[in-house]
Amino acid sequence: MESIAQLKQLLANQVEWLSHYGADSDGGVTRLLYTPAWLKAQQALAERMREAGLDTYYDDAGNLYGRLEGTEHPEEVVLTGSHIDTVRSGGKYDGAAGILAGLACLRRLYAQFGRPKRTLEIVSLCEEEGSRFPITFWGSGNMTGRWSMSRIPDVADAEGVSLGQAMADAGFGPGTHRPCRRYDLVSFIELHIEQGMVLERLELPIGIVQGIVGQVRLTFEVCGETNHAGTTRMAWRKDAVAGTAEMTLALEREARSAGDPYVATVGKMVVAPNVSNVIAGNVLFTVDLRHPDALSLEAFARRIVERFYSIAAERSLQLSHRQWMHADPVPMNEELVHRLEQTCKSLQVSYHEIHSGAGHDAQLLSAVCPSAMLFVPSRAGISHSPDEYTDAQDLAVATRVLADTLYQLAYVGGQRQA
C-alpha cells in the first residue's frame, strides 16, 4: 500500500473533491437525502469506484456499493464505509471520511493482491443524519430491517415533499434496484471522525470504539404561577424559570459528580409567557442523558427525575415529565475490536479505547453482523459545522489500520498484513 505520506495527500485531495458536491458559500457542505447535490455525489463516487476496478450497484434506498467478488467465499461479505449525507451547512469529513478511506483501501488492496477470498465491499450509505426528513439511519436501517421499502414512512420535508416522492424523483424506490436487506454480511468496520475532543487532547491518532452509548431523553414541564415582576415579593413567588434553573444546575452537578463518561444536557427550553416583566408560570425543557452502561444510565435517569421532583416540591411548583426516547448502549464486537488493537500494535500506532457519545450506522449494522469503529481526531471536537476538520495525517494512519484489518478479514483470515 502507499506510504503514509502518499495516503495523506491522496485523502486530502479526495476530501476536497467530494466536498464540492453540495458546497455552501460559507465553506460548509449540504447534501440532503435525494437532493441533486446528494445524487451527483453518489454518481461521482460510483465512477471513482469503477475506476478502482470495483463492480458498482445501488439498492432500492439509494445505498451505493463497490464490490470485489470473493474467489472462495463470495457469499461472505466484509463491508466498510459510512454515510454520504450531511446536516445543513455541515463539514467535509462527517461520513465522507469513512467512505473515502474505505475506497482508498479497496483500490490499493485490489491493485496489490487482486481479488479477495471473501467478498469485500464499500458502501456509501444514503442517509444517517435525519436532516431532510424526520427519520434517521434510512440507509443502514433499510439494510438491517429497521426500515423497509414495503412500509415507507409517511413523512415530508420542510417544503412538503414526501419521502416516497423524493426517493422516486432521485431514481430510487421499491423495485428500482437491488433489495436493501442484507443477509450476507460477516463484518462491518466504519471509520469516522470522533466529533469530540478526546483524541486531540490525548494527542493520539486513533480511537478504537468499544461501544456506542445508550441514550435517555425526557421532557419536563414545570408549572408555577404567572404574576407581575414588580409587585410580587420574592418569598411569594412560584417562579417556573427559577425552578428550572435549579434543576439544570442540579443536573450538571450530578453528572460531574458521577464522572466520565456520564454526560447530561438541557438542550431545549420553552418559557411562557416569555415576557420581560412577567414571572414565568410555565417552562418546558428537555434532558438528554448518555452512558455506555445500560444499568448505570437507568439508575442515573432515576436519580435525576427524583431530584427534580424534590426541587419542585421545595419551591411549591408542579412538575410532570415523560420519557420519549430510550436507546440501549451498543457494544462493538469484541473480536473485531481486538483485531483492530492488534493491527495498531503491529503497525506501532498508538490508540485510545473510547466510547462513542454519538449514534452511528455501526450500531444498526451490529444487529446483523460483527461491527467495529475507528475514530480519527476532530480539531477542537467540532462537527456538523464548516469548521469541522481532521488532519490528513491522522486520516492516513487510520486508513492504513483499516486496510490491514480488511486484508486480514477478506484475504487471508488474519495471517498477513497489507
HELIX and SHEET records of a PDB file:
HELIX    1   1 ILE A    4  SER A   19  1                                  16    
HELIX    2   2 PRO A   36  GLU A   51  1                                  16    
HELIX    3   3 ALA A   96  PHE A  113  1                                  18    
HELIX    4   4 TRP A  138  THR A  144  1                                   7    
HELIX    5   5 LEU A  163  ASP A  169  1                                   7    
HELIX    6   6 VAL A  198  LEU A  202  1                                   5    
HELIX    7   7 MET A  234  TRP A  236  5                                   3    
HELIX    8   8 ALA A  240  ALA A  258  1                                  19    
HELIX    9   9 ALA A  294  GLU A  314  1                                  21    
HELIX   10  10 GLU A  334  SER A  346  1                                  13    
HELIX   11  11 ASP A  361  LEU A  365  1                                   5    
HELIX   12  12 ARG A  379  GLY A  381  5                                   3    
HELIX   13  13 ALA A  392  TYR A  407  1                                  16    
HELIX   14  14 GLN A  408  VAL A  412  3                                   5    
SHEET    1   A 8 ASP A  55  TYR A  58  0                                        
SHEET    2   A 8 LEU A  64  LEU A  68 -1                                        
SHEET    3   A 8 ARG A 118  LEU A 125 -1                                        
SHEET    4   A 8 HIS A  73  HIS A  83  1                                        
SHEET    5   A 8 LEU A 185  ILE A 193  1                                        
SHEET    6   A 8 SER A 371  VAL A 376  1                                        
SHEET    7   A 8 ILE A 206  ILE A 212 -1                                        
SHEET    8   A 8 VAL A 330  PRO A 331 -1                                        
SHEET    1   B 8 ASP A  55  TYR A  58  0                                        
SHEET    2   B 8 LEU A  64  LEU A  68 -1                                        
SHEET    3   B 8 ARG A 118  LEU A 125 -1                                        
SHEET    4   B 8 HIS A  73  HIS A  83  1                                        
SHEET    5   B 8 LEU A 185  ILE A 193  1                                        
SHEET    6   B 8 SER A 371  VAL A 376  1                                        
SHEET    7   B 8 ILE A 206  ILE A 212 -1                                        
SHEET    8   B 8 TYR A 351  SER A 356  1                                        
SHEET    1   C 4 VAL A 263  ALA A 272  0                                        
SHEET    2   C 4 ASN A 282  HIS A 291 -1                                        
SHEET    3   C 4 GLY A 214  CYS A 223 -1                                        
SHEET    4   C 4 GLN A 318  ALA A 327 -1                                        
SHEET    1   D 2 ASN A 227  HIS A 228  0                                        
SHEET    2   D 2 VAL A 278  ILE A 279 -1                                        
END                                                                             
